[in-house]
Amino acid sequence: MTTADSNGGASPLDVEIGALQGGPANLKQYAGQTVLIVNVASKCGLTPQYAGLERLHEQYAGQGFTVLGVPCNQFMGQEPGTSEEIAEFCSATYGVTFPMTEKVEVNGEGRHPLYERLTGFADAGGHSGDIRWNFEKFLVGRDGSVVARFSPQTEPDAAELVAAVEAQLAG
């Protein structure tokens, strides 16, 4: 069963993508949950957001929520590492326990199908289309549809992001 998003396409959770440590990430396992999908990078000025993303993940995981990190090296080469290096950095530096996918492209001709399904959704300011920078965030509701998009500068503990997560968990 596939679920439709607000743009009439299939859910981003229906996309096949690899896990950071190899094998499939199996996004369908998150069906019925609320998921915050974030393109991440280890050498960015916004990299400290990993700590806030981990806190958010830990706070709401028991209620059917997860953060999903998607490494990307398209923004000034700020995620140059191998899968093993990315995993080690995230774990050792920020204590990341949330799932991570393989490194993918989020813009351009090589854009991963996951981002094909995400980028049509506009944020509160009306921006849709290409990912602007590392740490752009998409909230996927329990029904598999994209329900919110947040700019890279929106911190994981920002009131509007937390309220959106809580609204999905309550619904």
Backbone bond lengths (Angstrom), bond angles and torsions (degrees), N, CA, C in turn:
res aa  C-N    CA-C-N  psi(-1)  N-CA   C-N-CA  omega(-1)  CA-C   N-CA-C  phi
1 M - - - 1.453 - - 1.521 109.46 -
2 T 1.271 117.63 129.46 1.454 121.09 174.53 1.514 108.39 -108.50
3 T 1.330 113.90 151.41 1.460 119.46 178.55 1.512 108.34 -111.50
4 A 1.297 115.64 148.31 1.465 119.93 -178.36 1.523 110.12 -94.19
5 D 1.319 116.80 144.48 1.455 120.25 173.47 1.525 108.63 -95.43
6 S 1.331 115.69 -179.23 1.467 120.04 -175.35 1.528 112.57 -66.39
7 N 1.317 116.81 -13.58 1.458 119.97 178.96 1.525 111.54 -97.05
8 G 1.340 116.23 6.92 1.453 119.90 177.18 1.513 114.09 84.13
9 G 1.315 118.55 0.93 1.451 121.01 179.55 1.516 111.23 -93.45
10 A 1.308 115.92 176.44 1.460 120.54 177.81 1.526 109.36 -73.79
11 S 1.301 115.00 160.24 1.458 121.38 -179.14 1.531 111.19 -61.97
12 P 1.330 117.30 145.80 1.461 119.13 173.23 1.531 111.52 -61.97
13 L 1.320 117.38 -23.00 1.461 120.63 -179.39 1.524 112.56 -74.99
14 D 1.342 117.69 -7.64 1.461 122.16 176.67 1.532 112.35 -88.14
15 V 1.317 117.33 -1.55 1.468 122.13 -176.33 1.528 110.33 -84.12
16 E 1.314 115.75 142.86 1.460 120.71 173.91 1.522 108.74 -88.52
17 I 1.337 115.88 130.36 1.452 122.87 177.98 1.519 107.66 -150.05
18 G 1.317 116.35 148.53 1.452 119.98 -179.86 1.521 112.05 -79.87
19 A 1.315 115.65 156.44 1.462 121.91 174.12 1.524 108.79 -83.80
20 L 1.313 116.71 156.10 1.461 121.06 -178.78 1.527 111.43 -57.93
21 Q 1.313 117.28 -39.70 1.471 120.77 -176.94 1.523 112.91 -89.91
22 G 1.344 116.94 10.45 1.459 120.98 178.65 1.518 111.66 103.34
23 G 1.315 115.43 159.41 1.455 120.81 -177.30 1.518 110.40 77.93
24 P 1.328 117.13 178.76 1.466 120.10 -178.88 1.532 111.56 -78.23
25 A 1.325 115.87 146.47 1.460 120.62 176.57 1.521 111.17 -80.16
26 N 1.346 117.98 -19.34 1.458 123.85 178.30 1.527 112.53 49.05
27 L 1.314 116.28 67.31 1.460 120.94 -179.30 1.525 112.15 -63.90
28 K 1.319 117.40 -21.31 1.469 120.11 179.89 1.528 111.59 -63.05
29 Q 1.332 117.51 -19.94 1.456 119.79 177.79 1.536 111.69 -64.91
30 Y 1.336 116.98 -16.17 1.467 121.15 -179.78 1.526 112.42 -94.98
31 A 1.325 117.73 3.40 1.466 120.83 176.96 1.519 108.57 -56.75
32 G 1.321 116.35 135.66 1.454 121.03 -178.24 1.515 113.81 85.35
33 Q 1.327 116.45 -2.80 1.457 121.89 177.36 1.520 110.22 -110.39
34 T 1.312 115.62 172.16 1.453 122.36 173.53 1.527 106.91 -102.97
35 V 1.344 116.58 130.92 1.460 121.47 -174.21 1.523 109.61 -129.32
36 L 1.329 116.89 131.79 1.460 122.38 173.13 1.521 107.02 -103.54
37 I 1.336 116.42 110.44 1.466 122.33 -179.31 1.519 108.29 -95.02
38 V 1.350 116.09 126.13 1.463 121.46 -174.00 1.523 109.57 -133.76
39 N 1.346 117.27 126.03 1.465 118.65 172.72 1.533 107.40 -80.04
40 V 1.323 115.96 124.99 1.464 121.48 -170.06 1.520 111.96 -118.50
41 A 1.332 115.15 161.23 1.464 122.44 177.16 1.524 108.98 -152.21
42 S 1.319 115.93 146.05 1.468 121.95 -174.85 1.519 114.76 -87.78
43 K 1.325 118.41 -16.23 1.464 120.67 -173.50 1.528 111.90 -124.46
44 C 1.319 115.85 40.46 1.455 123.08 -176.05 1.524 109.23 -113.73
45 G 1.317 116.46 154.00 1.447 120.30 174.67 1.520 112.57 -60.92
46 L 1.325 117.19 -22.05 1.459 121.93 178.97 1.530 112.65 -92.24
47 T 1.333 118.28 -1.20 1.459 122.11 -177.97 1.526 113.54 -53.36
48 P 1.339 120.43 -34.05 1.469 118.85 176.91 1.532 113.87 -57.92
49 Q 1.338 118.33 -13.14 1.461 120.16 175.15 1.532 111.55 -61.95
50 Y 1.332 117.57 -19.64 1.464 119.91 175.85 1.534 110.34 -52.36
51 A 1.319 117.36 -41.36 1.469 121.01 -178.34 1.527 110.67 -62.22
52 G 1.323 117.43 -45.05 1.455 121.27 178.75 1.512 112.39 -67.90
53 L 1.328 116.71 -36.65 1.469 119.91 177.42 1.526 110.22 -64.56
54 E 1.326 116.71 -39.94 1.459 120.07 178.67 1.530 110.69 -65.91
55 R 1.333 117.80 -41.56 1.471 120.43 177.21 1.530 110.90 -61.27
56 L 1.329 116.81 -43.39 1.460 121.67 178.56 1.525 110.22 -61.19
57 H 1.316 115.64 -45.87 1.465 121.60 178.92 1.529 110.01 -58.79
58 E 1.314 117.08 -49.30 1.463 120.87 -178.30 1.525 111.62 -64.05
59 Q 1.324 117.25 -40.46 1.459 121.58 -176.45 1.528 112.57 -63.47
60 Y 1.330 116.84 -39.12 1.461 120.48 -171.96 1.530 114.73 -111.73
61 A 1.315 118.41 -0.90 1.470 120.93 -176.40 1.526 112.20 -56.62
62 G 1.301 117.51 -38.12 1.451 121.38 -178.92 1.517 113.89 -69.88
63 Q 1.341 116.33 -9.60 1.463 121.11 -179.58 1.534 112.28 -105.24
64 G 1.329 116.70 11.20 1.466 119.29 179.47 1.516 113.10 90.52
65 F 1.318 117.10 39.58 1.464 122.47 -179.49 1.517 109.38 -128.38
66 T 1.326 115.33 145.13 1.452 119.84 171.20 1.516 109.90 -145.76
67 V 1.319 115.03 150.79 1.460 122.36 167.43 1.526 105.40 -94.20
68 L 1.319 117.17 140.47 1.458 122.21 175.52 1.522 107.78 -123.10
69 G 1.320 116.88 112.42 1.456 121.81 178.90 1.518 110.77 -86.93
70 V 1.343 115.84 134.98 1.459 122.06 -179.51 1.533 108.04 -125.08
71 P 1.328 118.16 95.27 1.461 120.45 -179.71 1.526 112.24 -59.97
72 C 1.328 114.79 141.60 1.464 121.50 -179.81 1.520 108.26 -147.14
73 N 1.327 116.27 137.89 1.468 122.12 -178.83 1.526 111.94 -111.34
74 Q 1.331 118.72 21.97 1.463 120.92 -174.76 1.522 114.24 -85.21
75 F 1.308 119.01 -8.68 1.460 120.65 -175.60 1.523 109.61 -110.97
76 M 1.327 114.71 95.01 1.465 123.09 179.45 1.529 113.01 55.44
77 G 1.333 116.90 31.27 1.466 121.52 175.45 1.515 113.37 60.06
78 Q 1.334 117.59 37.13 1.461 120.63 -173.48 1.526 114.24 -87.91
79 E 1.327 117.50 5.65 1.465 121.95 172.62 1.519 108.55 -136.06
80 P 1.368 116.30 66.70 1.461 119.78 -174.04 1.522 114.91 -82.36
81 G 1.314 118.65 -11.27 1.455 121.73 -171.25 1.508 115.48 -71.28
82 T 1.328 113.84 165.99 1.457 121.39 172.35 1.530 107.68 -76.65
83 S 1.312 115.97 170.11 1.464 120.29 177.26 1.524 110.82 -55.79
84 E 1.336 116.58 -42.93 1.460 120.67 -179.21 1.528 110.89 -64.89
85 E 1.327 117.50 -41.65 1.459 121.05 179.34 1.526 111.37 -65.87
86 I 1.321 116.97 -40.03 1.471 120.93 178.98 1.526 109.54 -64.06
87 A 1.327 116.73 -47.49 1.469 121.02 -179.65 1.518 111.04 -60.37
88 E 1.326 117.30 -44.72 1.466 121.21 -179.68 1.523 110.86 -63.92
89 F 1.329 117.25 -45.41 1.461 121.01 179.76 1.525 110.90 -59.53
90 C 1.325 116.86 -48.82 1.464 121.17 -176.78 1.518 111.64 -63.48
91 S 1.314 116.43 -41.70 1.456 121.11 -178.95 1.526 111.24 -71.06
92 A 1.332 116.71 -49.99 1.462 120.64 -175.37 1.526 112.94 -71.74
93 T 1.317 117.78 -37.18 1.459 121.28 -174.50 1.516 112.97 -86.90
94 Y 1.333 116.71 -40.20 1.469 120.16 -173.45 1.530 113.95 -122.59
95 G 1.327 118.09 2.05 1.456 120.51 178.88 1.513 113.41 62.71
96 V 1.326 116.63 30.55 1.465 121.48 -176.29 1.531 110.90 -64.28
97 T 1.331 114.77 127.33 1.468 120.93 175.32 1.522 111.50 -117.62
98 F 1.347 117.73 -11.42 1.463 119.09 -179.17 1.521 109.91 -71.61
99 P 1.342 116.78 156.10 1.466 120.30 -177.12 1.525 112.88 -67.77
100 M 1.317 114.23 150.80 1.461 122.12 178.81 1.527 108.41 -131.62
101 T 1.330 114.73 144.55 1.464 119.93 176.75 1.522 109.94 -95.03
102 E 1.308 113.77 177.32 1.461 120.62 170.63 1.534 109.20 -62.45
103 K 1.326 116.24 161.23 1.463 121.35 176.59 1.525 108.92 -73.50
104 V 1.348 116.46 130.77 1.461 121.48 -177.68 1.531 110.90 -135.57
105 E 1.323 114.64 170.35 1.460 121.32 171.28 1.523 108.08 -93.73
106 V 1.329 116.16 137.42 1.464 120.97 -178.44 1.526 112.38 -106.76
107 N 1.319 117.60 -12.40 1.469 123.23 179.93 1.521 109.82 -132.26
108 G 1.329 115.99 163.97 1.462 121.72 172.16 1.519 113.61 81.36
109 E 1.330 113.94 -170.82 1.463 121.08 -175.80 1.522 112.58 -61.76
110 G 1.341 116.58 -29.59 1.464 120.79 -179.41 1.517 113.67 -91.76
111 R 1.343 117.04 13.38 1.470 120.70 -178.08 1.526 110.34 -55.24
112 H 1.313 115.41 129.87 1.466 120.77 179.59 1.534 109.36 -66.46
113 P 1.342 117.55 145.51 1.465 120.46 178.83 1.535 114.12 -54.13
114 L 1.323 117.73 -28.84 1.461 119.78 176.32 1.524 110.21 -57.81
115 Y 1.333 116.25 -44.86 1.461 120.14 -178.92 1.521 112.56 -78.50
116 E 1.343 117.47 -20.99 1.465 120.02 171.38 1.525 109.12 -60.41
117 R 1.322 115.42 -36.56 1.464 120.55 -177.88 1.529 113.02 -83.51
118 L 1.312 117.64 -18.55 1.463 120.73 -177.87 1.525 113.57 -93.29
119 T 1.318 117.30 -39.56 1.462 120.52 -167.32 1.521 115.37 -69.86
120 G 1.302 118.46 -13.75 1.463 119.86 176.58 1.517 113.42 -75.18
121 F 1.321 116.63 -12.48 1.460 121.34 -177.60 1.529 109.07 -86.79
122 A 1.330 117.02 132.43 1.466 121.68 -178.25 1.525 111.48 -91.74
123 D 1.330 115.39 148.63 1.464 120.27 174.28 1.525 109.58 -83.00
124 A 1.321 117.45 -178.11 1.467 121.87 -177.07 1.524 112.52 -61.63
125 G 1.340 116.67 -25.26 1.456 121.19 178.69 1.520 113.49 -87.16
126 G 1.343 116.69 -1.62 1.455 120.69 178.26 1.518 115.14 94.87
127 H 1.352 118.18 -0.32 1.463 120.09 -179.92 1.523 110.49 -75.42
128 S 1.317 115.62 125.71 1.457 121.85 169.53 1.518 106.58 -132.18
129 G 1.297 116.39 175.11 1.461 119.48 -179.56 1.515 111.31 93.04
130 D 1.328 115.29 -148.74 1.454 121.30 -172.00 1.523 113.95 -49.60
131 I 1.331 113.30 146.57 1.459 121.56 173.13 1.526 106.92 -68.34
132 R 1.327 116.68 133.41 1.461 121.02 -174.84 1.522 113.70 -83.43
133 W 1.333 117.18 -32.50 1.461 120.12 -176.41 1.515 107.97 -170.37
134 N 1.307 116.21 177.66 1.461 122.01 174.33 1.528 109.83 -59.23
135 F 1.303 116.25 148.97 1.467 124.75 174.84 1.533 114.35 72.22
136 E 1.344 117.00 27.15 1.461 119.54 167.90 1.528 106.35 -75.12
137 K 1.333 116.33 141.68 1.459 120.74 -169.52 1.529 111.63 -123.40
138 F 1.347 115.68 138.92 1.457 123.06 176.65 1.516 108.29 -126.20
139 L 1.318 116.59 128.76 1.457 121.28 177.53 1.518 108.56 -100.27
140 V 1.321 115.57 123.47 1.456 122.85 178.59 1.526 107.14 -107.01
141 G 1.329 116.10 125.52 1.456 121.63 -177.96 1.519 112.86 -79.05
142 R 1.320 114.85 173.94 1.470 121.50 -178.58 1.525 112.60 -57.78
143 D 1.340 117.46 -27.18 1.465 120.32 -179.75 1.532 112.43 -84.68
144 G 1.324 117.45 2.23 1.458 121.34 177.22 1.515 114.57 88.95
145 S 1.331 117.66 1.30 1.465 119.75 -179.62 1.521 111.07 -94.88
146 V 1.322 115.89 151.87 1.464 121.16 174.65 1.524 107.05 -73.87
147 V 1.322 116.31 126.06 1.462 120.53 -176.80 1.527 113.44 -114.36
148 A 1.341 117.22 -16.18 1.463 119.67 179.08 1.523 109.53 -160.38
149 R 1.341 113.88 152.77 1.464 121.92 176.19 1.518 106.75 -133.35
150 F 1.330 116.33 137.28 1.461 121.39 -177.88 1.523 109.85 -128.18
151 S 1.318 115.69 141.98 1.464 121.30 -178.48 1.527 110.72 -64.91
152 P 1.324 116.48 160.07 1.461 119.66 177.57 1.533 113.26 -56.36
153 Q 1.321 117.18 -32.82 1.458 120.52 -177.53 1.529 113.26 -76.84
154 T 1.322 118.42 -11.97 1.464 120.97 178.02 1.520 108.34 -70.68
155 E 1.328 116.15 116.33 1.464 121.40 -179.58 1.530 110.08 -70.14
156 P 1.320 117.61 150.65 1.462 120.61 179.79 1.534 114.00 -59.35
157 D 1.331 117.67 -24.50 1.465 119.97 179.05 1.527 112.86 -98.78
158 A 1.334 117.49 11.77 1.470 121.34 178.06 1.524 109.36 -61.37
159 A 1.316 116.23 140.60 1.465 121.76 -175.95 1.518 112.17 -54.59
160 E 1.339 118.14 -42.38 1.458 120.01 -176.75 1.528 112.25 -68.63
161 L 1.322 117.05 -34.62 1.460 120.37 178.72 1.528 109.99 -71.73
162 V 1.322 117.70 -47.38 1.460 121.53 179.35 1.532 110.48 -60.89
163 A 1.326 116.78 -42.26 1.474 120.41 178.76 1.518 111.09 -61.82
164 A 1.323 117.75 -39.84 1.467 121.42 179.37 1.528 110.57 -65.70
165 V 1.331 117.10 -42.23 1.466 120.89 177.77 1.527 109.66 -62.44
166 E 1.332 116.38 -48.75 1.466 120.25 -178.15 1.526 111.83 -62.64
167 A 1.325 117.28 -36.87 1.462 120.78 178.25 1.527 110.91 -63.50
168 Q 1.325 117.15 -39.64 1.465 120.60 178.71 1.520 110.97 -69.42
169 L 1.314 117.06 -38.61 1.453 120.09 -179.80 1.526 111.61 -69.53
170 A 1.329 115.86 -30.45 1.477 120.48 -179.86 1.525 111.30 -78.02
171 G 1.346 115.86 -25.73 1.464 120.08 -175.03 1.426 111.95 -84.77
